[in-house]
Amino acid sequence: MSNRIVITTDYLHPGDTVDTMLREHGLEPLYSPAGRARGSEERLALFSEAVGAIAASEPITREMLAAAPRLKVIARAGVGYDNVDIDAARELGIRVCNTPGVNHHAVAEMALALMLACARRLGEVFAGVAEGGWPREAGTELRGKTLGVIGYGPSGRAIAALGSALGMRVLVSTAHPDSDSAQSAGIEFADFDTTIGSADYLTLHSRAGRNDPVIVAETFAAMKNSAVLINTARGSLVDEEALLSALNSGAIAGAGLDVLQQEPIVADNLLRTMDNVVITSHLAGQTVEARERAGVAAAQAVIDVLDAKTPKGTVV
C-alpha cells in the first residue's frame, strides 16, 4: 500500500521537523511545491499515488481528487481551505483539515503593519527614498481612530486587542459575539452597517464564503471617504473592480491588501500602480514561528487520519 504524502507547501523541506515526523511514522514525503503553473496532466497526477497531502493554497479540484483513489486526507498548513473542492472531498470520503490557531498573531500583526503603512504613507516614502528623494508628507495616527473588524475568530480577536491597546475605538461585526471577553478590552459589538459606516480602518477577518464578495460597491459607498480597507483574509471577500472604482472616485482613502482575487498579482492589475494602496504577497501568516506551528499541525492531522483518529481542525 502506498504511504506517500504529497507536500505542496513551499516552505516545508526535506529534513525539517515535518519531514522527520512523517518519516518516523513510516510515511514517505514527496515534495512538489506550489507557486508555478502546472499543466493539466501534472495536476491530475499530483495526488494519484498519495494517501495524504499537506497542501498550499493552489486549487484542488474535483478532477484532481477523483484521480486520487488512495487519498485519505488533505491538510492545509493554514486556516483557509476555499481552494479545495469540499463537496467533492466529502463525496469521495477524503478528510479535509486545516490548522486553526497557528498564525492568528502573525496575521493580526500584518494587519496592523498595513494600517501603519497606509497611515504613515510608507509605500510612498520607501519609493521616494529609494529614488533619491526625501519625502516629508504628514501621515496620521491610529490612536483615537475607529477600527472596524469584520469577523471575530482568532485573528479578529487578536487585531481587536491590538487596536484597543493602541487607543483605538474598536467595533466588531460578527455572528458570534463574545461580550464577556470583549468588555474588559473595551471592544464593542455592532452590526455590519454600523461597523463599516463608522470605521476609519476596516479590517477583514472572516472566512471566505461561497457567495458573492462581502465588500462590494454598496459597502464602499457606505464607508467614510477617509476610510482605509485592510484585507489579510481572502481576496474573494472583496470585489476588486468596486475597490478600484472606490479608490479612483475618492469614496475611500486607501487600502492595504495582503490577498488578491488572483495570485500572484498579474501585471495589468491597476491596484499595484496606485499610491494609496499597499500590497504585500499573501504573507500575513508567514512568520518563522507560524510556519513551524502550521507545518507540525498539518503533519499531525495527516498522521491522525491515517491512524483512524479524529484530527483537530477537521473541515469534512
C-alpha positions in Angstrom: 0.0 0.0 0.0 1.2 3.5 -0.8 2.5 5.6 2.1 3.2 8.7 0.0 2.4 12.1 1.4 2.5 14.9 -1.2 3.6 18.2 0.2 2.9 21.3 -2.0 3.5 23.9 0.8 6.6 25.6 -0.4 8.2 26.3 3.0 8.3 22.7 4.0 11.5 20.9 3.0 13.3 17.5 3.4 15.0 17.2 6.7 12.8 19.6 8.6 10.5 18.9 11.6 7.5 17.9 9.4 9.7 15.6 7.2 11.0 13.9 10.4 7.5 13.5 11.9 6.2 11.8 8.8 9.2 9.6 8.2 9.2 8.4 11.8 5.6 7.4 11.3 6.5 5.3 8.3 5.3 7.8 5.7 7.1 8.9 2.5 7.0 12.7 1.9 7.1 13.8 -1.7 7.7 17.5 -2.4 6.0 19.3 -5.2 5.9 23.0 -4.3 3.1 25.2 -5.4 3.9 28.6 -7.0 4.3 27.6 -10.6 1.8 26.7 -13.3 1.0 23.0 -13.6 -0.2 21.5 -16.8 -3.5 19.6 -16.7 -1.7 16.2 -16.8 0.5 17.2 -13.9 -2.5 18.4 -11.8 -4.4 15.2 -12.4 -1.3 13.1 -11.4 -0.4 15.2 -8.4 -2.2 13.1 -5.7 -2.8 10.0 -7.8 -0.4 7.8 -5.8 -0.8 9.6 -2.4 -2.6 8.6 0.8 -2.3 12.1 2.2 -1.3 15.7 1.3 -0.1 18.8 3.1 -1.4 21.4 0.7 -0.7 25.0 -0.2 -3.4 27.4 -1.4 -3.4 26.3 -5.1 -6.7 25.0 -6.4 -7.5 21.3 -5.6 -10.3 20.4 -8.0 -12.9 17.6 -8.2 -11.0 16.2 -11.1 -7.7 16.0 -9.1 -9.5 14.3 -6.2 -11.3 11.8 -8.5 -7.9 10.9 -10.0 -6.5 10.1 -6.5 -8.2 6.8 -5.4 -5.9 6.2 -2.4 -6.1 9.7 -1.0 -7.5 9.8 2.6 -6.6 13.3 3.9 -5.7 16.8 2.7 -4.3 19.0 5.5 -4.0 22.7 4.8 -0.9 24.2 6.5 -3.0 27.3 7.3 -6.6 28.3 8.1 -8.2 28.9 4.6 -9.5 25.9 2.7 -11.6 27.5 0.0 -9.1 26.3 -2.6 -10.3 22.7 -2.0 -13.4 21.4 -3.6 -15.1 20.5 -0.3 -18.2 18.9 -1.8 -16.1 16.6 -3.9 -13.9 15.7 -1.0 -17.0 14.8 1.1 -18.5 12.7 -1.7 -15.2 10.9 -2.2 -14.6 10.3 1.5 -11.5 12.4 1.7 -10.9 14.1 5.0 -10.0 17.8 4.8 -8.3 19.6 7.7 -6.9 23.0 8.4 -4.7 24.3 11.2 -6.7 27.0 13.1 -5.0 29.0 15.8 -1.4 28.7 14.5 -1.0 32.0 12.8 -3.5 34.5 14.2 -1.0 36.6 16.0 1.1 36.8 12.8 -2.0 37.8 10.7 -3.0 40.4 13.3 0.5 41.9 13.3 0.4 42.1 9.5 -3.0 43.8 9.5 -1.5 46.3 12.0 1.6 46.8 9.7 -0.7 47.5 6.7 -2.7 50.0 8.8 0.5 51.8 9.8 1.9 51.7 6.3 -1.3 53.4 5.0 -1.5 55.8 7.9 2.1 57.0 7.5 2.2 56.6 3.7 5.2 54.3 3.9 4.9 52.9 0.4 5.4 56.4 -1.0 8.1 57.1 1.5 10.1 53.9 0.7 9.8 54.6 -3.0 10.8 58.2 -2.7 13.9 57.5 -0.6 14.9 54.6 -3.0 14.7 57.1 -5.9 16.9 59.6 -4.1 14.3 61.8 -2.6 13.5 62.7 1.0 9.6 62.8 1.2 8.3 64.6 4.3 4.5 64.3 3.9 2.5 64.2 7.1 0.8 60.9 8.0 -1.9 60.3 10.6 -2.0 58.5 13.9 -4.0 55.4 14.7 -4.8 56.5 18.3 -8.3 57.9 18.5 -9.4 56.4 15.3 -12.1 53.7 14.9 -11.1 50.2 13.9 -13.8 48.2 12.3 -13.3 44.4 12.5 -15.3 42.0 10.3 -15.1 38.6 11.9 -14.2 37.6 15.5 -12.2 34.4 15.1 -8.7 34.1 16.4 -7.1 36.8 14.1 -10.1 39.1 14.5 -9.7 38.9 18.3 -6.0 39.5 18.0 -6.3 42.6 15.9 -9.1 43.9 18.0 -6.9 43.6 21.1 -4.0 45.4 19.3 -6.3 48.2 18.2 -7.6 48.6 21.7 -4.1 48.7 23.1 -3.2 51.5 20.6 -6.1 53.6 21.9 -8.4 53.0 19.0 -12.2 52.6 19.4 -12.8 49.0 18.3 -16.1 47.9 16.7 -16.6 44.3 15.8 -19.2 42.8 13.4 -19.7 39.1 13.9 -22.3 36.4 14.1 -20.6 35.1 17.2 -20.1 37.9 19.7 -18.3 37.2 23.0 -19.3 40.1 25.2 -17.6 38.8 28.3 -14.1 38.7 26.8 -14.6 41.9 24.8 -15.8 44.2 27.6 -12.6 44.0 29.6 -10.7 45.0 26.4 -13.0 47.9 25.6 -14.3 46.2 22.4 -17.8 46.9 21.2 -20.0 44.7 19.0 -22.1 46.3 16.3 -24.0 45.3 13.2 -22.3 45.2 9.8 -23.7 48.5 8.6 -22.7 50.4 11.7 -19.2 48.9 11.7 -18.5 49.8 8.0 -20.0 53.2 8.4 -18.0 54.1 11.5 -14.6 52.6 10.7 -11.6 54.7 9.9 -9.8 51.4 9.2 -11.9 48.4 8.2 -10.1 45.1 8.6 -11.4 41.7 7.3 -11.0 38.6 9.3 -13.9 36.4 8.2 -13.9 33.2 6.3 -14.3 33.2 2.5 -17.9 32.4 1.6 -19.4 30.5 -1.3 -21.5 33.5 -2.3 -20.6 36.9 -3.7 -17.9 39.1 -2.2 -18.7 40.6 1.2 -17.2 44.0 0.4 -18.9 45.4 -2.7 -19.7 48.8 -4.3 -22.5 49.4 -1.8 -20.1 48.8 1.0 -17.6 51.4 -0.2 -20.4 53.9 -0.7 -21.4 53.4 3.0 -17.8 53.9 4.2 -16.2 57.2 5.2 -14.3 58.8 2.3 -11.3 58.9 4.7 -11.5 55.2 5.5 -8.9 52.6 4.6 -9.7 48.9 3.8 -7.3 46.2 5.2 -7.6 42.6 3.9 -5.4 39.9 5.3 -8.1 37.2 5.0 -9.1 36.2 1.5 -9.1 38.0 -1.8 -12.5 36.6 -2.7 -14.0 38.8 0.1 -13.5 42.0 -1.9 -14.9 43.0 -5.3 -11.7 44.4 -6.8 -13.4 46.3 -9.5 -15.5 48.0 -7.0 -12.5 48.7 -4.8 -10.6 50.2 -7.8 -13.6 52.4 -8.6 -13.9 53.5 -4.9 -10.2 54.4 -4.7 -10.4 56.4 -8.0 -13.5 58.2 -7.1 -12.4 59.1 -3.5 -15.1 57.0 -1.9 -12.4 55.6 0.4 -8.9 56.9 1.0 -6.8 53.8 0.6 -6.3 50.1 1.0 -3.7 47.6 2.5 -4.0 44.2 0.8 -2.1 41.0 1.6 -4.5 39.0 -0.5 -6.0 39.4 -4.0 -8.5 37.7 -6.2 -5.8 36.4 -8.5 -2.4 35.5 -7.1 0.4 36.1 -7.8 -0.6 39.6 -8.8 -1.0 40.0 -12.6 0.8 42.7 -14.5 -2.4 44.5 -15.5 -3.9 44.7 -12.0 -4.2 48.5 -11.7 -4.2 48.3 -7.9 -0.4 47.8 -8.0 0.1 51.2 -9.6 -1.8 53.3 -7.0 0.0 55.4 -4.4 -2.8 55.0 -1.9 -2.6 51.1 -2.0 -0.1 49.0 -0.2 0.1 45.4 -1.5 2.0 42.5 0.1 2.4 39.0 -1.3 0.0 36.9 0.8 2.5 36.6 3.7 0.4 37.6 6.7 0.7 34.2 8.3 4.2 33.6 7.0 6.4 34.1 10.1 9.0 31.6 11.1 7.1 30.8 14.2 3.7 30.4 12.5 5.1 28.3 9.7 6.6 25.9 12.2 3.3 25.6 14.1 1.3 25.2 10.9 3.5 22.5 9.4 3.6 20.5 12.6 -0.2 20.8 13.0 -0.8 19.7 9.4 1.5 16.8 9.7 -0.2 15.7 12.9 -3.6 15.9 11.2 -2.4 13.6 8.4 -1.0 11.1 10.9 -4.2 11.2 12.9 -6.4 10.5 9.9 -4.2 7.6 8.7 -4.3 6.2 12.3 -8.1 6.4 12.2 -8.2 9.2 14.7 -10.2 12.5 14.5 -7.7 15.4 14.0 -8.0 18.9 15.2 -9.2 21.4 12.6 -11.5 18.9 10.7 -13.4 20.6 7.9 -15.0 17.5 6.4 
